């Protein structure tokens, strides 16, 4: 990219960073509420575990029913704990992304297409507010391989539907933390 083109693109890139950070902040806000709700569920389930279990060991059928009740309650608790862990992990990643949402960009024009699509690469994927479009691609995603595996020029990546080929026009690191 020429220095003049780079300078011309900075206002747009800066505006895009702000848009992505705003989306990340919105997702963080939403997840904070969800993680609190899940944590409260886990605490409640643990506290009330034995109150919600039917314990009767007089007959063999009763013992089996008690065992099933304990297993069901334990599985429910385990599912809530897993969900809490996954949401907490995503929240941690989003907090890191808020500081530096992406580190690179590729402008990719797929063969037989008229438009060039900017591909932004970061620590993890971020979708727009409707989860329709990627704002940032995870550095491990197949499309991101073009950043690592190809110099500017012809490039391709594999998808479930097959190989996508085209041209990789720009390969640059674009994020400036001073913004």
C-alpha positions, 0 to 999 in steps of 0.5 A: 500500500502506498503511503498516500493511500494509507494516509487516506484510509486512516480516517475510515480505519479509525472509524471502523476500529471504533465501530468494532470496539463499540460492538465488542463493548455491547457484547461484553455488557450482554455477557456480563448479565448472562454470566451473573445469571448463570453464576446465581443459578449455580449457587442456587442449585448447589445450595438447594441440591439435596432439597430438590432430590427425592431420597427414599431407600426402602425399596429397590425401586425407590433406590433406583428413583433416588439414584436417578433423581441425584443423577438428574440434579448433578447433570443439571448442575454440571450443565450450568457450571459448563455454561458459566465457564464458557460464557466467562471465557468468552467474556475474558476474550472480548475484554482482551479484544476491546483493547486490540480488536484486530492486528491485520487486514487483507483485501481479498477479491474472490475470483469471478466477484466484482468487489474486494472484501477487507478481511480483518484478523484478530485474536478471536472472531467478532460478528456484527450485532445481528450475527450476520457478518464477521467484523473480525476473523479469528487468526485460526480461521481458514480465511485467515491463512491467507495472511500467513501463507501468501504474499500479496497476489494470488491466494486461496483458502479452504472451506467446507464447500471447497477451495476459494481462490482470488487475489490478496491485494493488501497485507498489512498490520493496521491497528494503532493503539494510540487511537 
